[in-house]
C-alpha cells in the first residue's frame, strides 16, 4: 500500500509545515499572491514544471508528455472570519482565516506532487496539478478552465479533496452521482408607499408585503417541489422601516437558492421570479429581484468514483474509505470541472482529539494527522488511476 511507504514520514511533517505557513497568512478571493508564491517556490525546489493560466492560479504537471491526463485540484483562498483558535500558527491577518480548509487542500496537493516527483518514472499518464484561487468567490475554476488548464495535455479525469467534519481523521468518504448543490444568491427590494402607523390604509406596507413573499417562497418549496429533489430557499438578511409609527415604504432582502439538479435549478429560478412579482402586485407593491447566478450542482461521475474507491481501499486500507449516502447542498466551483470531465469528490475527515467546531467557524481546528492520507490519496490516483 502506498500509505506504508516510509517516505511519507518526512513528507507528512513538510505538509504540516506548509499548511501552517499558509494558515498564518490567509488570502481571499483571487488575490492569493503570497500563497501562489509558496506553491511556486515549492514546485521550483522539487523541480516540478509549472505555469500561471491566470494571475494567481498555478498549473503544474508531471509524467508523460502525451496521453489522457488526470487533474488533481487544490484551492488556496480563505474566508472573511476572525480566527479564535489561539493556535501558535493562527491567522496574522485581521478578519481573515482559513476556516474551510483550503490551506490543507493546497498543502496536501503539494505533498502529493513532491511524492510523485520521486515516482515520476512510474506514471503511465500525465498528471496536472491545479492550484486554484477564488473558490469561496468570485470563482477561480472557470477562469482556469477558460485559460486552458484542461488542455495540453488533455484532461480526461479529475479529482478534488475537501476536508469534512463529518468523518474521523484520515477517513475518506465518496458520494456517487449528485454530490453537491448549485447556488444562486439573490437580492430583493420591495417598494411600497410610506405612511403613518395610525393610518395603514393610506400606504402600502413594504414589511407586510415582504412577509407575504417570504411565506410564499417557503410554500413554493414545501408544496411545489418534489421532496426527494432537494431545494432550499433561505432569506439571510432583511432590512426595512424607519421607526415604530411609520409604515415602511422599502424593504431590502438577500437570500440563497440551493438545488441539486440543473433542471430543478432552472425551474425554481423561474418560479421564484413569478411568485415574487405576483405577490407584490397582489398587495399593490412592486418588487425588484436580482439573481447572482452562482456555481452549478456538482455531480461525481459514477464509474470513475467507483474506480477511485477501489484504488483508495487498496492503497490506504479499507478502513479509510467509506460511502457517503446523502449529497450536500454546500457548493463547489469544482463543479465546472465536473461538467466537462468525469470527476470524483473526496471528503477527508479531520475530526480528532482536539476537534472544536465545524467548517466556516472561527474556532475550527483540524487534526493534521489526516493530511498524510489526503496527499497519499492524490498520489495513489495518479499512480493507479
JOPECOR-V607088 format. One record per residue. N is the residue number from 0. PSI is psi in degrees with one decimal (* if undefined). BURIAL is + if it has 16 or more other ideal C-beta (glycine too) atoms within 10 Angstrom, else -. Layout:
[[N PSI BURIAL] [N PSI BURIAL]]
This chain:
[[0 142.5 -] [1 -33.0 +] [2 -19.3 +] [3 -5.7 -] [4 125.8 -] [5 -16.8 -] [6 -26.2 -] [7 -21.8 +] [8 -47.3 -] [9 -41.0 -] [10 -36.6 +] [11 -47.0 +] [12 -34.1 -] [13 -41.3 -] [14 -45.7 +] [15 -41.1 +] [16 -43.6 -] [17 -42.9 +] [18 -43.3 +] [19 -36.6 +] [20 -46.8 -] [21 -39.1 +] [22 -37.2 +] [23 -28.3 +] [24 69.3 +] [25 152.6 +] [26 149.8 +] [27 157.2 +] [28 -138.9 +] [29 -1.1 +] [30 50.1 -] [31 56.6 +] [32 -50.2 -] [33 -42.6 +] [34 -42.8 +] [35 -39.4 +] [36 -40.0 -] [37 -44.3 +] [38 -48.9 +] [39 -37.7 +] [40 -42.2 -] [41 -42.3 +] [42 -41.2 +] [43 -43.0 -] [44 -39.5 -] [45 5.3 +] [46 36.2 -] [47 119.2 +] [48 149.4 -] [49 165.6 +] [50 176.7 -] [51 98.8 -] [52 -35.9 +] [53 173.5 +] [54 -50.3 -] [55 22.2 +] [56 139.9 +] [57 132.9 +] [58 125.2 +] [59 162.1 +] [60 152.1 +] [61 163.1 +] [62 -165.7 +] [63 154.5 -] [64 -27.6 -] [65 161.9 -] [66 174.0 -] [67 120.9 -] [68 152.3 +] [69 129.2 +] [70 132.9 +] [71 127.6 +] [72 136.6 +] [73 132.2 +] [74 158.1 +] [75 -11.3 +] [76 163.0 +] [77 -169.8 +] [78 156.4 +] [79 68.5 -] [80 138.4 +] [81 116.8 -] [82 140.1 +] [83 18.0 -] [84 -31.0 +] [85 12.2 -] [86 151.6 -] [87 -19.1 -] [88 27.0 +] [89 160.4 -] [90 134.7 +] [91 9.3 -] [92 113.8 +] [93 130.4 -] [94 19.2 -] [95 135.0 +] [96 145.9 +] [97 77.6 +] [98 2.1 +] [99 1.0 +] [100 11.2 +] [101 -24.7 +] [102 -40.0 +] [103 -43.4 +] [104 -45.8 +] [105 -43.9 +] [106 -40.0 +] [107 -40.7 +] [108 -37.6 +] [109 -41.5 +] [110 -41.0 +] [111 -42.1 +] [112 -41.4 +] [113 -46.2 +] [114 -44.8 +] [115 -26.7 +] [116 -38.2 -] [117 -9.1 -] [118 23.0 +] [119 -33.5 -] [120 -15.0 -] [121 -10.4 -] [122 127.7 +] [123 -5.0 -] [124 157.0 +] [125 147.2 +] [126 127.2 +] [127 130.0 +] [128 122.7 +] [129 104.8 +] [130 107.7 +] [131 132.3 +] [132 171.1 +] [133 18.8 +] [134 -37.4 +] [135 -3.1 +] [136 142.3 +] [137 2.6 -] [138 118.8 +] [139 -17.4 +] [140 -48.3 +] [141 -45.0 +] [142 -36.8 +] [143 -34.3 +] [144 -46.9 +] [145 -26.5 -] [146 -0.9 -] [147 19.3 -] [148 -18.9 +] [149 5.6 +] [150 157.0 -] [151 69.2 -] [152 164.2 +] [153 119.9 -] [154 128.4 +] [155 -13.2 +] [156 154.9 +] [157 158.1 +] [158 148.9 +] [159 159.6 +] [160 136.2 +] [161 132.6 +] [162 155.2 +] [163 147.2 +] [164 15.5 +] [165 -4.8 -] [166 152.4 +] [167 160.1 -] [168 128.8 +] [169 -2.8 +] [170 132.8 +] [171 125.8 +] [172 142.8 +] [173 138.5 +] [174 130.3 +] [175 144.2 +] [176 -150.8 -] [177 120.6 +] [178 -37.5 +] [179 155.1 +] [180 169.3 +] [181 153.4 +] [182 129.8 +] [183 114.5 +] [184 155.0 +] [185 155.6 +] [186 139.2 -] [187 123.8 +] [188 123.5 +] [189 125.1 +] [190 120.0 -] [191 -141.3 +] [192 123.4 -] [193 162.3 +] [194 -176.5 +] [195 140.4 -] [196 -20.7 -] [197 -11.1 -] [198 66.0 -] [199 -22.2 -] [200 -14.5 -] [201 -8.1 -] [202 -174.2 +] [203 108.7 +] [204 105.0 +] [205 -28.2 +] [206 -45.9 +] [207 -41.4 +] [208 -39.6 +] [209 -41.2 +] [210 -43.3 -] [211 -38.6 +] [212 -44.1 +] [213 -44.6 +] [214 -40.0 -] [215 -36.3 -] [216 -37.0 +] [217 -33.4 -] [218 -36.7 -] [219 -42.7 +] [220 -45.8 +] [221 -21.4 -] [222 -10.5 -] [223 -24.2 -] [224 135.0 +] [225 121.7 -] [226 -16.6 -] [227 0.2 -] [228 96.2 -] [229 137.6 +] [230 132.6 +] [231 132.4 -] [232 117.9 +] [233 133.9 -] [234 119.2 +] [235 -33.9 -] [236 150.8 -] [237 128.2 +] [238 131.2 -] [239 160.1 +] [240 164.9 -] [241 -45.9 -] [242 178.1 -] [243 -23.3 -] [244 25.6 -] [245 129.6 -] [246 120.6 +] [247 135.8 +] [248 -2.5 +] [249 138.5 +] [250 135.2 +] [251 131.2 -] [252 155.4 +] [253 152.3 +] [254 -179.6 +] [255 146.8 +] [256 125.0 +] [257 130.6 +] [258 164.9 +] [259 -24.8 +] [260 139.8 +] [261 -38.4 -] [262 -40.5 -] [263 -41.0 +] [264 -49.3 +] [265 -42.9 -] [266 -42.4 +] [267 -41.6 +] [268 -39.4 +] [269 -44.1 -] [270 -35.6 +] [271 -44.4 +] [272 -44.0 -] [273 -48.3 -] [274 -46.4 +] [275 -47.4 +] [276 -40.7 -] [277 -42.2 -] [278 -43.6 +] [279 -43.8 +] [280 -39.8 -] [281 -33.4 -] [282 18.4 +] [283 26.4 -] [284 177.0 +] [285 155.2 -] [286 138.3 +] [287 112.1 -] [288 125.6 +] [289 124.0 -] [290 127.4 -] [291 98.7 -] [292 120.7 -] [293 -151.6 +] [294 144.8 +] [295 167.9 +] [296 148.2 +] [297 123.4 +] [298 133.0 +] [299 123.5 +] [300 126.7 +] [301 -52.5 -] [302 -41.5 -] [303 -40.5 +] [304 -38.6 +] [305 -38.0 -] [306 -41.0 +] [307 -45.3 +] [308 -41.3 +] [309 -43.7 -] [310 -46.1 +] [311 -38.3 +] [312 -38.5 +] [313 -37.4 -] [314 -22.6 +] [315 -20.1 +] [316 140.8 -] [317 -27.6 -] [318 -9.3 -] [319 9.2 +] [320 126.1 +] [321 159.6 +] [322 142.4 -] [323 123.3 +] [324 -39.0 -] [325 142.7 -] [326 173.8 +] [327 152.4 +] [328 7.4 +] [329 154.9 +] [330 162.2 +] [331 130.5 +] [332 -0.3 +] [333 -16.4 +] [334 -32.2 +] [335 -35.1 +] [336 -45.0 +] [337 -21.8 +] [338 -23.8 -] [339 -31.8 -] [340 155.7 +] [341 129.2 +] [342 150.7 +] [343 141.7 +] [344 111.9 +] [345 127.8 +] [346 113.7 +] [347 119.0 +] [348 139.2 +] [349 17.9 +] [350 115.8 +] [351 -158.2 -] [352 -31.9 -] [353 21.1 -] [354 136.9 -] [355 -70.4 -] [356 175.7 -] [357 -172.9 -] [358 157.5 +] [359 27.3 -] [360 145.5 +] [361 -15.3 -] [362 13.4 -] [363 128.7 +] [364 130.8 +] [365 134.7 +] [366 103.7 +] [367 -12.4 +] [368 -19.0 -] [369 -24.4 +] [370 -34.6 +] [371 -38.9 +] [372 -35.5 +] [373 -45.2 +] [374 -42.5 +] [375 -34.4 +] [376 -46.1 +] [377 -48.5 +] [378 -39.7 +] [379 -40.2 +] [380 -37.7 +] [381 -37.4 +] [382 -20.5 +] [383 -9.4 +] [384 * +]]
